[in-house]
């Protein structure tokens, strides 16, 4: 059976569920991969090779990094027992165990700390909130490059923020030294075609794209429009139909943070002294 290649107009339409999509003026294979992104939560047992892993990491290292500090590292976890323990620390999400590899992305100041110690040099600037931001942002930029690379190869991915639910236990499991903090995980593997994972629509551009100055009041009608559009998606996935309710449930109480309300303390416990 010949598989139909989605048109650019269709891909943009499904990203927004826009009933009247605009034909993109320009298009290429990179844009296609980006617009086809979807989270995959069911995987085949097929392994991800060392060659592929190296390619994903080289793509990650091709991302921008502030001042070329490169204050991130990634730990590839393939051992089934270790993945199971990390899954238990992350809400028992089955795809962590199913997928052949879990990549744990870290903000890593241990490397530059060692560099400074070897040269008997000061590193006072590393203890400020700004520097920690750089580590978190660098890790996110690198991981997103790896996601695009993986999906361009036909692999599936899903981010795993729940590693921050129990950061001290995750650090112990991965033997992270002080000044290395697990920011998030990324599951990578071959998608199980029976899952039928679909592209989740995003907020209309009019809700997130501002021109010259920020316009909060102007967003309201576009957010309301999105609530209707994504309700259709949730209904198809047999999920709760309200995006607004999901947002408010996630941020409406400390309990909704799933233990991540301790993040500042956890960072301090692992050598990140935020001034």
N, C-alpha and C positions, 0 to 999 in steps of 0.2 A: 504494500500500500504506500503510495506517495504521500509524504508528510507535507502539509501546507506550511510554507514559510510565512510567519506573520509579517504584515506590512508595518512600516514605521507609524502610520496613522493608527493602526490597531494597537500597537504597543503603547503609544502615548495615551490612547483612549482607555486602555485597561488600567494604566497607572493612576488615572484620575476618575475613571467611570464617567467620563465626560460624554454626554449624549451628542455633542457637536464638536468632535475633535478637530484640531487644526493640523493640516499636513505639515510636518517639519520641513523647513527650507533646506536643511542639510542633514545627512545621515551617514553612518559608517558602522563597521562591525563592533567597535568599542561601545558606541551608543546603544547598539542592539543588546549587548551583554548587560549593560547597566540597566536598561529598561526592563529586561526580563528577570531581574533579580527577584527571588522569592525565598523565604525561609523554608528549609527542608528539615523535617523532624522524624523521618523514617528512612532507614538506610539498608542497603545490601551489605553482605559480609565481605565483599571484594576489597582487597587491601589498597591502600594508597602507597605507591612505590617511593623508595628513597629519592629517585630521580625527580619525581613529581614534587615531593616535599622540598627538595633543594630549589626547584623552580619557583615554588610559592614563596620561599624565604627570599630569594633574589628579587622577586617582584616586590615583596614587603620592603626590602632595603633600598628599593628604587623610589620609595615615597620621600617627600620632603621631611627634613628633620631640622629643628631649630638650632641655628648656629653650628650645624654639623656635630652636635653633641652626641647624637645616637644613644640616648639614655633609655633604651628599651632592650629587652631580650624576649625570646619565646621558647617555651618548653614543649616539645612534642611528646605526647603521652599515648603509647600504644598498648601497654601492658593491661590486659583485661581486668586484673584485680585492682590495679591502681585507678583505672577509669571507674570501676564500680565504687571505690571508696570516694572518689571525687564526685560521682553522681549522688551518693548518699549525702554529701555536704552541700549539694546544689538542688535540693528538692526532689531527688530521685527521678530526674528526667531520663526517660528510657533511651533517647537518642544518643546520650553520652556513652552508654554502654554499647549500643548498636553500631555506631560509626567506627571505622578503623582507626581514626586518629583524633585526638583532642589537642588543640594548640592553645596553650595558656600564655597570654601576652602580659608582660610585666613592665612596670616602670622600674628601671634598673640604674641605681646610682652606686651600686657596689663596685662596678667596673671603674668609674671615675674616682671613687674613693680610694680604691687600690692604687690607681695611677698616681694620685696625690701623695699617698703614703710612701710609695716607692721613691718619689722625688722629694719627700720631706717638704711638701708644699701645702699651703692653706687651701681649704675648700669651704670657706664660711658661707659663700653664696648658695650652696646646695641646700641649706636648711630653711630656705624661705618658700612660701607658698607658690611663688612664681616658678621656681625651679621644679617643684612637684607637678605643677600644671604641665610643664614642658614634657615631663616623663609620660604623663597620662595621654597628652595630645599626640606625642610621637608614636606611642603604642597604638593608638586608634588609627592614625594615618597609615601606619605600616600594615595593620591587620586588614584595613579596607582594601589596600592594594592586593593583599593575598586573596581576599574574597573575590575580587574581580578576576584575578588570574585563575583561581580555582573554577569559577563558573564558566570562564572562557574555554576550559578544558572539559566541560560537561560534568563537573563535580557539583555537589550540593553543599551548602553551608548553613549554619545558624549560630548566631552569637549567644553567649552564655554569661549573662550578668550575675547569675545566682552564685557564682564563685565568691562574690563579695559578701554572701550571707555569713560565711564562717572563715574569714580571711586568715586567722591564726592557724586553724587546722589545715587549710589549704597550703599555707607556707610550710608547715611541718611535713605534710605529705610530699611536697616537691623539694624539700630541703633548701628552701630559699634563705639565703643569708640576710642579715640586716641590710636595709636600704634597697631591697628588691621586693616589690609588692605586686601581687597578681591582680591585674586590672579587670580582666574578663577572659573568658574562654571562647574558642571558636571550634565548633564541630565541623569536620570535613570528611566527606565520603561520597559514595556513589548512591544517588537517590533511588529509593524504592519506587518504581513507576506506579505501584498501586496506591500510593499516597495521594496522587493528583494534587500536589501542592500548587497553589495559585498565587498570582501576583496580588498583593494587598494594595488597595487604592490608598493614595495619600491625600492630604489636605489640598484643596485647590491652590494654585500658585498665588491667587489673589489674597490668600490668607497668610502667606509666608514671604512673598516678594514685595518689598517696600521701595519706593522711589524717592530718593533724597532725604526724606525724614520718615520716622516710624508712625504708623497710623493704626492705633489699637481699635478705635471705634469702627473703622472700616472693615475689620475682620469678621465682625459678628455674623453678618448674613452669610458669609462664605463658610464659616464654621458650621452654621445651621444647615447649609446645603450639604456639607460633607457628612453630617450626621445621617442624613437620608441616604446618601450614596453608599456609605460603608455598611449601613444596615442591610442592604441587599447582599453584600459580600458575606457578612456574618451569618445571615440566614442560610446562604448556600453552604457554609461550613458548619452549620448547626451549632452556632455559638450565640452568646448573648448579643442582642441587636443594637446596643447603645455604646458608641465610642465615648461619649461624654461620661456615661456612668463608669466605664472602665478607667478613664483618666482620674475621675474623682475618687474611685475606690483605691486606686494605686497611690494617690498622693493625699488622700483625705485624712489619714491617720498615721501615726508612727508604726503601727502594726503592718500597714501596707508596704513598708520598706523592707520587710522580711529579714530584719536583723541588721540591715545596712545603716541604721541610725548610729551604729557604733563606728562608722568608718574613720572619723577623725582619731578616735582612741586607738583603733587598730593600726592606723598609719604610724602613730606615735610608738606603739608597741614594737613596730618593726623598723624603727630607726629614722622615720620621717618626722623631724621636729619642725613643725610648721610655724614659722614666725610671721 
